[in-house]
Amino acid sequence: MVRFWRRVALLSTIAGLCLPAATAHKTDAAPANERARALAALNRLTFGPRPGDVDHVLAIGVDKWIDQQLHPDSIADPGLEARLRPLRTLEMSPRELAENFPPPAIVREIADGKESLPRDPKKRAIYAAQLERYRIRQEKKNVDSNDASMLAVDAVSDETRSGLLTLPAEARLPALLKLTPQEQIGFLASLKGPARDEFFDGLSPDERETAMAMQNPQQLVSEELMDGKILRATYSERQLEEVMTDFWFNHFNVFIGKGADRYELPSYERDIIRPHALGKFEDLLVRTAQSPAMLFYLDNWLSVGPDSDLALGIRRGPRPRRRGRFPAAPANPKQRRNGLNENYGRELMELHTLGVNGGYSQKDVTEVAKVFTGWTLKQPRQGGGFEFNQRMHEPGTKIVLGHKIKEHGEKEGYEVLHLLAHQPSTARFVSKKIAMRFVSDDPPPALVDRMAKVFLKKDGDIREVLKAMFDSPEFWAPQAYRAKVKTPFEFVVSALRATGAEISDATPMARQLQQLGMPLYGAQPPTGYAMKAEAWVNSSALLGRMNFAVRLASGHVRGVQITLPAAPGDQAWDAQQVLRSLENSLLDGEVSRETHDTIAAQFNDPAVNHRKLDDAAVPPNVAVIEGLLLGSPEFQKR
């Protein structure tokens, strides 16, 4: 087996040498027929073809299928809806999430006697467990939440623990709720590996959520968000909508690890990004600017104009004057220290609209920051929404890109967003980034120019820009065919789709992506994750992909089941037959001679052929051959 893994490493090295190249087998010419054209479309408009997808697209017609994908509302998706139904947090508002799954700020308020426990027994159990964890942390200084849970493990007896694990599914949660809060968090903290799977197996979605929230409510919200993203990318029939949702989330990136954003992201993706992923760019720009997730992430909610009423300590209101003037009220010290925050103004122009070389200056950044003072939040840690606070807003006229923005409160922000959305630099920057996602890391300038003209002519209509790209000769050109290296997310999801995987638990996939260097919603800087190959192509990363591919095909990834192809009828097939069959099913036969020969060279290894000594009757290890193909350079490109 050691020798086998050395060969796996060798294959991953070969993959690394091949990946930067723009082409592999059959890529020295544009798609020669409709089947090749259908495969090319599937590889780029979706997260990868599933078994039977090429034939499905051919039956519809490639152009008609693309048009359907551009209009996702016309595509029914009941299968995905059924898979998402158990993930209840995906449909909750930020306030509902905070009420049902209390963040630390709410737990502290209850501990301090400022709020009371809910009456509902399940909610009450979640709150009580967090209060107990908080109490332990207060007693044991410098102890984090996980350590606090482990300190409670001894509170539950072995007899109680084993008794809970042997109960039928319908009796487990009621029995857990009867324990003391310390016993509850101790029991849940003690569950590891198979024991944890055994306890949660058979629980209803509501019961599962309650038990998981008792252990860690914030983690539950994050896990269901990540599970939903994986399930959507894998199973949605509206694939282009999901690809563009992923694209725009990365463009308007928000980091899940920043405080309240853990509770804001489900709404941010559901209500702001996805509904506008194929709509007007300006609508997307306005909605992201107003979103609590973005306001909190880039700290604009704390931005105070230096000459605003709040900064100067001036109180204005309807109360009667005394001696001709209101008495000055002290500004909030924390907000006063923050002052004017330029984070959003800078990222709005550099990353969201104009681009680094878009023709703006530092003066423009400062002026835009002043425009957006007062765009703030109501109770962000309790899931509150957007509001405009006039007292925080910088008065006076601002000059942005040479345009005079007259003092008009909240409306100044809409005026600036409209101005930026219609700049030629924005049209070009956004069009180039879209072309980078679908065509190549360095898209043809002529293509970008035509897309930018459509962007400006069609008022930033994203669907029209995409259509112009899909209709272009550059999209179907030889150098664009399998030119893009998949990100870890694209690679993992395409492997799930190619193998027809049945996902019963998506959380292990999210953990796998963390190991591959791309945790979901985990990009800390506003730039989001890189789309270019250079960010993902290195020997360590490629070996990690290969290891995952072999484990997936071998059935060693928890929560995922795949069905390996079997020999037709009662016939036995040899390794070469298996390889050819899998090349057709996974890559529609588009495998280079180099990859084919490299995998075939492994057939003499016992790990692949399963033979002992001279036993020629044992069939080859189909799982390993499939894993090697999933790790091949052809599969890792789209």
Secondary structure in CASP SS format (residue, H / E / C, confidence):
PFRMAT SS
TARGET T0000
AUTHOR 0000-0000-0000
METHOD secondary structure of the structure
MODEL  1
M C 1.00
V H 1.00
R H 1.00
F H 1.00
W H 1.00
R H 1.00
R H 1.00
V H 1.00
A H 1.00
L H 1.00
L H 1.00
S H 1.00
T H 1.00
I H 1.00
A H 1.00
G H 1.00
L H 1.00
C H 1.00
L C 1.00
P C 1.00
A C 1.00
A C 1.00
T C 1.00
A C 1.00
H C 1.00
K C 1.00
T C 1.00
D C 1.00
A C 1.00
A C 1.00
P C 1.00
A C 1.00
N C 1.00
E H 1.00
R H 1.00
A H 1.00
R H 1.00
A H 1.00
L H 1.00
A H 1.00
A H 1.00
L H 1.00
N H 1.00
R H 1.00
L H 1.00
T C 1.00
F C 1.00
G C 1.00
P C 1.00
R C 1.00
P C 1.00
G C 1.00
D H 1.00
V H 1.00
D H 1.00
H H 1.00
V H 1.00
L H 1.00
A H 1.00
I H 1.00
G C 1.00
V H 1.00
D H 1.00
K H 1.00
W H 1.00
I H 1.00
D H 1.00
Q H 1.00
Q H 1.00
L H 1.00
H C 1.00
P H 1.00
D H 1.00
S H 1.00
I C 1.00
A C 1.00
D C 1.00
P H 1.00
G H 1.00
L H 1.00
E H 1.00
A H 1.00
R H 1.00
L H 1.00
R C 1.00
P C 1.00
L C 1.00
R H 1.00
T H 1.00
L H 1.00
E H 1.00
M C 1.00
S C 1.00
P H 1.00
R H 1.00
E H 1.00
L H 1.00
A H 1.00
E H 1.00
N H 1.00
F C 1.00
P C 1.00
P C 1.00
P H 1.00
A H 1.00
I H 1.00
V H 1.00
R H 1.00
E H 1.00
I H 1.00
A H 1.00
D C 1.00
G C 1.00
K C 1.00
E C 1.00
S C 1.00
L C 1.00
P C 1.00
R C 1.00
D C 1.00
P H 1.00
K H 1.00
K H 1.00
R H 1.00
A H 1.00
I H 1.00
Y H 1.00
A H 1.00
A H 1.00
Q H 1.00
L H 1.00
E H 1.00
R H 1.00
Y H 1.00
R H 1.00
I H 1.00
R H 1.00
Q H 1.00
E H 1.00
K C 1.00
K C 1.00
N C 1.00
V C 1.00
D C 1.00
S H 1.00
N H 1.00
D H 1.00
A H 1.00
S H 1.00
M H 1.00
L H 1.00
A C 1.00
V H 1.00
D H 1.00
A H 1.00
V C 1.00
S C 1.00
D H 1.00
E H 1.00
T H 1.00
R H 1.00
S H 1.00
G H 1.00
L H 1.00
L H 1.00
T H 1.00
L C 1.00
P C 1.00
A H 1.00
E H 1.00
A H 1.00
R H 1.00
L H 1.00
P H 1.00
A H 1.00
L H 1.00
L H 1.00
K C 1.00
L C 1.00
T C 1.00
P H 1.00
Q H 1.00
E H 1.00
Q H 1.00
I H 1.00
G H 1.00
F H 1.00
L H 1.00
A H 1.00
S H 1.00
L C 1.00
K C 1.00
G H 1.00
P H 1.00
A H 1.00
R H 1.00
D H 1.00
E H 1.00
F H 1.00
F H 1.00
D C 1.00
G C 1.00
L C 1.00
S C 1.00
P H 1.00
D H 1.00
E H 1.00
R H 1.00
E H 1.00
T H 1.00
A H 1.00
M H 1.00
A H 1.00
M H 1.00
Q H 1.00
N C 1.00
P H 1.00
Q H 1.00
Q H 1.00
L H 1.00
V H 1.00
S H 1.00
E H 1.00
E H 1.00
L H 1.00
M H 1.00
D H 1.00
G H 1.00
K H 1.00
I H 1.00
L H 1.00
R H 1.00
A H 1.00
T H 1.00
Y H 1.00
S C 1.00
E C 1.00
R C 1.00
Q H 1.00
L H 1.00
E H 1.00
E H 1.00
V H 1.00
M H 1.00
T H 1.00
D H 1.00
F H 1.00
W H 1.00
F H 1.00
N H 1.00
H H 1.00
F C 1.00
N C 1.00
V C 1.00
F C 1.00
I C 1.00
G C 1.00
K C 1.00
G C 1.00
A C 1.00
D H 1.00
R H 1.00
Y H 1.00
E H 1.00
L H 1.00
P H 1.00
S H 1.00
Y H 1.00
E H 1.00
R H 1.00
D H 1.00
I H 1.00
I H 1.00
R H 1.00
P H 1.00
H H 1.00
A C 1.00
L C 1.00
G C 1.00
K E 1.00
F H 1.00
E H 1.00
D H 1.00
L H 1.00
L H 1.00
V H 1.00
R H 1.00
T H 1.00
A H 1.00
Q H 1.00
S C 1.00
P H 1.00
A H 1.00
M H 1.00
L H 1.00
F H 1.00
Y H 1.00
L C 1.00
D C 1.00
N H 1.00
W H 1.00
L H 1.00
S C 1.00
V C 1.00
G C 1.00
P C 1.00
D C 1.00
S C 1.00
D H 1.00
L H 1.00
A H 1.00
L H 1.00
G C 1.00
I C 1.00
R C 1.00
R C 1.00
G C 1.00
P C 1.00
R C 1.00
P C 1.00
R C 1.00
R E 1.00
R C 1.00
G C 1.00
R E 1.00
F C 1.00
P C 1.00
A C 1.00
A C 1.00
P C 1.00
A C 1.00
N C 1.00
P H 1.00
K H 1.00
Q H 1.00
R H 1.00
R H 1.00
N H 1.00
G C 1.00
L C 1.00
N C 1.00
E C 1.00
N H 1.00
Y H 1.00
G H 1.00
R H 1.00
E H 1.00
L H 1.00
M H 1.00
E H 1.00
L H 1.00
H H 1.00
T C 1.00
L C 1.00
G C 1.00
V C 1.00
N C 1.00
G C 1.00
G C 1.00
Y C 1.00
S C 1.00
Q H 1.00
K H 1.00
D H 1.00
V H 1.00
T H 1.00
E H 1.00
V H 1.00
A H 1.00
K H 1.00
V H 1.00
F C 1.00
T C 1.00
G C 1.00
W E 1.00
T E 1.00
L E 1.00
K C 1.00
Q C 1.00
P H 1.00
R H 1.00
Q H 1.00
G C 1.00
G C 1.00
G C 1.00
F E 1.00
E E 1.00
F E 1.00
N C 1.00
Q H 1.00
R H 1.00
M H 1.00
H C 1.00
E C 1.00
P C 1.00
G C 1.00
T C 1.00
K E 1.00
I E 1.00
V E 1.00
L C 1.00
G C 1.00
H E 1.00
K E 1.00
I E 1.00
K C 1.00
E C 1.00
H C 1.00
G C 1.00
E C 1.00
K H 1.00
E H 1.00
G H 1.00
Y H 1.00
E H 1.00
V H 1.00
L H 1.00
H H 1.00
L H 1.00
L H 1.00
A H 1.00
H C 1.00
Q C 1.00
P H 1.00
S H 1.00
T H 1.00
A H 1.00
R H 1.00
F H 1.00
V H 1.00
S H 1.00
K H 1.00
K H 1.00
I H 1.00
A H 1.00
M H 1.00
R H 1.00
F H 1.00
V C 1.00
S C 1.00
D C 1.00
D C 1.00
P C 1.00
P C 1.00
P H 1.00
A H 1.00
L H 1.00
V H 1.00
D H 1.00
R H 1.00
M H 1.00
A H 1.00
K H 1.00
V H 1.00
F H 1.00
L H 1.00
K H 1.00
K C 1.00
D C 1.00
G C 1.00
D E 1.00
I H 1.00
R H 1.00
E H 1.00
V H 1.00
L H 1.00
K H 1.00
A H 1.00
M H 1.00
F H 1.00
D C 1.00
S C 1.00
P C 1.00
E C 1.00
F C 1.00
W C 1.00
A C 1.00
P H 1.00
Q H 1.00
A H 1.00
Y C 1.00
R C 1.00
A C 1.00
K C 1.00
V E 1.00
K C 1.00
T C 1.00
P H 1.00
F H 1.00
E H 1.00
F H 1.00
V H 1.00
V H 1.00
S H 1.00
A H 1.00
L H 1.00
R H 1.00
A H 1.00
T C 1.00
G C 1.00
A C 1.00
E E 1.00
I E 1.00
S C 1.00
D C 1.00
A C 1.00
T H 1.00
P H 1.00
M H 1.00
A H 1.00
R H 1.00
Q H 1.00
L H 1.00
Q H 1.00
Q H 1.00
L C 1.00
G C 1.00
M C 1.00
P C 1.00
L C 1.00
Y C 1.00
G C 1.00
A C 1.00
Q C 1.00
P C 1.00
P C 1.00
T C 1.00
G C 1.00
Y C 1.00
A C 1.00
M C 1.00
K C 1.00
A H 1.00
E H 1.00
A H 1.00
W C 1.00
V C 1.00
N C 1.00
S H 1.00
S H 1.00
A H 1.00
L H 1.00
L H 1.00
G H 1.00
R H 1.00
M H 1.00
N H 1.00
F H 1.00
A H 1.00
V H 1.00
R H 1.00
L H 1.00
A H 1.00
S C 1.00
G C 1.00
H C 1.00
V C 1.00
R C 1.00
G C 1.00
V E 1.00
Q E 1.00
I C 1.00
T C 1.00
L C 1.00
P C 1.00
A C 1.00
A C 1.00
P C 1.00
G C 1.00
D C 1.00
Q C 1.00
A C 1.00
W C 1.00
D C 1.00
A H 1.00
Q H 1.00
Q H 1.00
V H 1.00
L H 1.00
R H 1.00
S H 1.00
L H 1.00
E H 1.00
N H 1.00
S H 1.00
L H 1.00
L H 1.00
D C 1.00
G C 1.00
E C 1.00
V C 1.00
S C 1.00
R H 1.00
E H 1.00
T H 1.00
H H 1.00
D H 1.00
T H 1.00
I H 1.00
A H 1.00
A H 1.00
Q H 1.00
F H 1.00
N H 1.00
D C 1.00
P H 1.00
A H 1.00
V H 1.00
N H 1.00
H C 1.00
R C 1.00
K C 1.00
L C 1.00
D C 1.00
D C 1.00
A C 1.00
A C 1.00
V C 1.00
P C 1.00
P C 1.00
N C 1.00
V H 1.00
A H 1.00
V H 1.00
I H 1.00
E H 1.00
G H 1.00
L H 1.00
L H 1.00
L H 1.00
G C 1.00
S C 1.00
P C 1.00
E C 1.00
F C 1.00
Q C 1.00
K E 1.00
R C 1.00
END
